[in-house]
Amino acid sequence: MNTSMTNDYVRMAQALHREGLNPEQITLQLKEKGASENLLQEALHQFQQWKLLRKRNTGFACCGIGVVLLIVGCIITILMYGTGGDIRLAMYGLTTIGVVFTVKGLIDIIGW
């Protein structure tokens, strides 16, 4: 199988995806460009792997942000509690935002 042709079709699929086309439309466009069935399947498989990798990278970033927010919220809550300050914003606000980011990141990592 010609790897350079497969890579060309993967790049075309990525460009079509950036334009907002769904997978069925991308398949039709690649068929119109003259892709054989084997080449088309290989290109679509590599395209799906690329999308999954991008989504996982976003998931790791979201998890990192969420964990940092949870840690900062915990530290601020401990410091504010020790000084007698109001801990509600740090305890509930930062914790809620941190949990949302972490769960969103985990969903992206799992691939749902």
N, C-alpha and C positions, 0 to 999 in steps of 0.2 A: 504494500500500500504506500502511496506517495505521501510522505510526511509533510512536505512543503505545501501540497495542495490541501491537505487536511488543516494545516495551520492557517492557510488563507481563508478557508471556509469558517474556521473558528473565529477569526478576526472579523469576518463579515457578520457572523451571528452576534458577536459582541456589539458591533456598530448598530445593527438592527435593534438589539435589545435596548441600547441607549436611546434610540429613537422612540421607544415605547411600544414596540411590537410584541405581541404575545408569542409563545413557542410555536403555535400552529402557523402563524403568519411567517415566522422566521423560517420554518421548514419549507413553506411554499416558496418563499423568496430564494432560498438556496437551491431548490429544485429548478426554479426558473433560470438560475445561473448555470445550470448544467451539471449539478452534482449527481454522481451515481449513488445508488442506494447504500452501498457499503461505505462510501466516502461520507455520505450524509449522516449515517448512523454514528460513525466515528467522530465526526465534527460535532454533532449534537451531544454526544457523550462527553467530549472534552469541554464543551461549552457549559454543560450542567455541572461538571467538576469545578470549573472556574467560578460559576455563580455560588456554589456551596462554599468554596474557599473564601470568597469575598464576604459572604454572610458570617462565616465563622470568625474571620478577623474582626468584623464589626462586633460580634458577640463577645469576644475577648476584651475589646476596648470598653464595652458597656459594663461588663463584669468588673473590670478594674476600676472604673469610675464609681460604680455602686459600692464596692468594698471600701474605697477611700472615703466616700461619704458616710458609710456606716462607722468607720473607725473615728473619723473627725467628730461625728455626732456623739459617739460614746465618750470621747475625750472631753468635749465641751460640756456634756451632761455631768461628768464626774467633777470637772472644775467648777461649774456653776452650782452644783449641789453642795460642794465644800464651802463655797463662799456665801451660800444662802440665797443665790439668785434664782430667777425663774427658769426652769429647765424644760418647759413645755415645747418651745420652738425647736431646740436642739434635739430633744428626745423624740418627739413625734414627727416633726417636719423633716429633719435630715434622715431619720431612720426610714420614714415612708419613701422618700425620694431614693435613698440608697437601695432599699428592697426592690423598688420598681425597676431601677437600672439593672440590678443584679439578675432579677428574674427574666427581664427582656434579653439580657446577654446570654443567660443559660438556654433560653428558647432558641436563640440564633445558633448557639453552639451545637445543640442537639439537632437542629435542622427542621424544626416544625414549621 
